[in-house]
């Protein structure tokens, strides 16, 4: 159910989602999940797309029964996520650093990538935003059931700096997103003279 909640939380009103599975258990969970929330669901006899996924091809070659569905979100109801699936408080860290910290960060930044089971993220650059007081770091996040392109913000705040997610309303803060943030924080602690002043990261 956690995976379904993640997927549906990304849908806008009127948005549709296609799903195929060979699992009878997942099929029943999906029907129950959609029924409880008053969503529209259409059972299909086959894929609506000309190209099959690698899983569909695998199931087909094994002569397994495949269940096809198209689901439509009728309103802006928020589905939430199981406890532990998404972080409610937005992660951030406050730090004290030199006045040239942002410039030095861009000079020292190198592309990074990390792969582990269920989590793959990478970033290729960091750049100044519309102001010289903020750096944005685009990161591609690839997880088993969701892909996201997020931006991490590093900006001056008063006498210090804050590292946090940018455009918070468009991001699902999964464990993989947190790992990407920790990677940037570790890079800062390793390569710069900073003092952590607070935060929850």
N, C-alpha and C positions, 0 to 999 in steps of 0.2 A: 504493500500500500504506500510505503514511503516514496517509491519510485513514481507511482502514479500521481501522488500529490506534487512532487517536484515538476513533473511534466505539465500538469494542468495549471499550476500556478503561473506558468509562462504564457498561458493563453489570454488574449484579450476577449472582450465581449464579441460573440459571433465567430471567434476563431475555431478552427477545426484541427483535429489531430488524427492521424492514421496509425493503426496498430495491428500487427499480425503476431500470432503466437501459436506454438504447437502444444502449449500447456493448458490442460483442462482446468487446473487450479487457478492459473492467472486469468483465464477466461471467466470463471465464476466470480473471482475477486473483482474483475473489471465491471461486470454486469451489476454486481451489488454496489460497488462504489458509485457508479453513474446513476443507478436507480435512487440511491439515498439522497443524491444532490440534485435530482430533477434535471439532469442533462439529457441532451438528445444523443442517441446512439443508433447507428445503422449497421446491421450485420451484412457482410458482403460474401458472395460465393467465391470471389477471387480478388486479387490485388487491383486497385484502381490505376496502378502505374505500369507502364510497359516493361520497366526494368525491375527485377526482383532483387531483394537484399540477399547477402550471402547466407543468412540464416534461412530464408525462405527456400533458397536453392538446396541447402543442406537438408531441410525437412522434406522437401519434395523428392530428393534422391533417395531418402530413407522411407518413402511411402507413408509419411506421417500426415495425419489430418491437420490442416492449417485453418485457424480461425481468423477472419478478417473483420476489422471494425473501423468505422469512422465516427468520431465523437465531436460534438459541437457544444461550445460553451455559450449558454444563453444570457448570462448576466456577469457582473463583476464580482460575484461571490468569491471571497478569499478562502482557499482550501487549507492553507497552512501546511505544516509538515510535522511529522512525528517528532517528539522531543529528541534532541540530539542530531536531527537532520539539518537544521538551519539555525544559525546563531541569531538571536533576537537583538541583542545589543551590538551595534556596529563596532567592529574591531578598530582600535586606533592606538597610537603610542605617541606621547609627547616627549620631546628631547631638547637638550641644550647643546648648541654647536656653534662653530665660528660663523662670522658674517659671510664668509665665502663658501659655506657648506653646499648650497645648491649648485653653484658653478663647479665645485670640486666633485660633486656627485656625478654630474654629466660627464666630466672629464674621465672619471675612473670607471664609469658604468660599462659593463661588458654583457653581451647577450648571454642568457642562461636558459637551461632547459632541464627538467627533471621528470623522470618516468618511474612510476611504481604501480603496483596493482590497483586499478580503479582510479588512478589519478595521474594526469599528464599535463604539465603546464610549461609554457615557454614565453620568453620576452626577448625582443631583438633591439629595443632602443628605449631611451628616456629623452624627453624634450621639454623645453620651457613651454608653459601654457600661454595664455594671452597676457599674462603678467610675469614679470621677472621674479615674483615672489612665490611661484608655484611650478613644480615639475610634475609631468604626467608620465606614467609608465604603463603602456598597454601590455596586457598579458592574455594569452589564449589559454583557456581552461578546458580540458577535455576529460569528462568523467563517463562512467558506464551509461548513464541515462540522461546526461545533459551536457551541452557545450555552451560556453559563455566567452565573450570577449569583454574583459573588464579593464578598468583603468585604476591604477593606484596613484593617489595624490600625495606628494611631499611638498608641503608649503610652509612658509613663514607664518607664525602666529604669535603676535606680541614680540617678546624677546626670545622666543624659542621656535621650534618647528613641530609640525604634526604629520605623522604618516597615517593615512587612512584610505578607505575606498572612495572613489569618485562616483557621482551619480548613484547614490545609494538605492534609490527606488527601483533601479533597473537591474539590480544584482541579487541573485540568490546566494547567500553566504554559506557555502558548503564547506566541508572539511578540506577539500582540495583548494578552495579559494584561500582559506586560512593558511595552508601550507605555503602557498605562493607569497602571501604577505610575510610569513615568518622568514622566507628565503631573503626577501629584501631587507628585513630588519637585521638578519644575521650578517648580510653584506655590509650594512652600515656600521654595526658594532665591530666588525672585523677590520674594516678599512678606514674608519674615521674616529676621531677623538670626540665622542659625544657622551652626554650624561642623560640617562633616562629619568624623566621627571614625573611620569605617570602614564595612565592608560590601562587597557585590558588585553594587550597583545603580548 
